[in-house]
Amino acid sequence: MNQHSPASRRATPGPTHGAPSLRILPPVTALAVASLLLVSCTSAPAPQASSAPEAPATAVPEIRPGILAGYLAADAIPDSLALVPAPPATGTAALAQDHAVMRAALALRGTPRFEQARHDAELDFPFAAGTFACALGTGIDAQRTPATYRLLRRTLTDAALSTRAAKARYERTRPFVETGEPTCTPEDEADLRGNGSYPSGHTAIGWTWALVLTQAAPERSNALLARGRSFGESRLVCNVHWQSDVLQGRFMASGTFARLQSDPAYRADVAAAAKELAEVRAQGVQPDRDCAAEAAALAQPLPGVL
């Protein structure tokens, strides 16, 4: 696929407003979203987005080097422990469904869909800014679309933190730990072993991004929502999450998106993003991804997925 390699970067959100730490681990990639919440570590800097004219002029603080604070205060972030049920129990139909989807996902190892899951594991910027480029039909970067770039970076933190409480309480074992089967990101496995899988933080981030971008570019809604769904499903293909993790991650994203609607800074950035996305599409700015390869990969079905 014609993409900048994500092999050496992973970002995970951590403390904001007194919450846990968010991290970007260079060569040895970080464990995606999950650990965003439970551990602190050294971080490598990521590019700082510039301000769009319509957005607030004040600089957005970093909660760790390269990681922007979210829009929501700690007491405004939806509480996953209060909102999601406990993970499926032994002997339930829900757990049987989790295992059926896991077995179907293992059959995709070595396919383009598995490679796409590896790319979707990457949450570090600037690479992650291109995740929805094909769905948008244009590129996103800090220079030409600064408000959109900032919007993605800040909502990543909000969405990731929304899964923190339930992850810490349930500490659910991940599929690859239970089965011994490999993942699409072997470099992350050591960290992921000690990090709860429920709900899926990656899914919360991806679905939040899909909803946010749909608000900024409503004419691309179908493509953006489909990409948001496939982004979460990549966690199943990667063998790092169960189906129920993904479903509840999507739920927490919806709650986070709803809460963001009352935040003035968020609304200002959405308005600025809508304007700049319309401008770059009018200028013919193309996605920086191989959209044909991405579409072919995502067309591979995952049987039984909900």
Sequence and secondary structure as in RCSB ss.txt:
>XXXX:A:sequence
MNQHSPASRRATPGPTHGAPSLRILPPVTALAVASLLLVSCTSAPAPQASSAPEAPATAVPEIRPGILAGYLAAD
AIPDSLALVPAPPATGTAALAQDHAVMRAALALRGTPRFEQARHDAELDFPFAAGTFACALGTGIDAQRTPATYR
LLRRTLTDAALSTRAAKARYERTRPFVETGEPTCTPEDEADLRGNGSYPSGHTAIGWTWALVLTQAAPERSNALL
ARGRSFGESRLVCNVHWQSDVLQGRFMASGTFARLQSDPAYRADVAAAAKELAEVRAQGVQPDRDCAAEAAALAQ
PLPGVL
>XXXX:A:secstr
  S   TT EEE   STTS   EEETTTT  TGGGGTT              TTS SS   EEETTEE  SS GG
GS  HHHHS     TT HHHHHHHHHHHHHHTTTTSHHHHHHHHHT   TTGGGGTTHHHHTS   TTT HHHHH
HHHHHHHHHHHHTHHHHHHH    HHHHH    S GGGHHHHHTS  SS HHHHHHHHHHHHHHHH GGGHHHHH
HHHHHHHHHHHHTTSS HHHHHHHHHHHHHHHHHHTT HHHHHHHHHHHHHHHHHHHTT   SS HHHHHHHHTS
  TT  
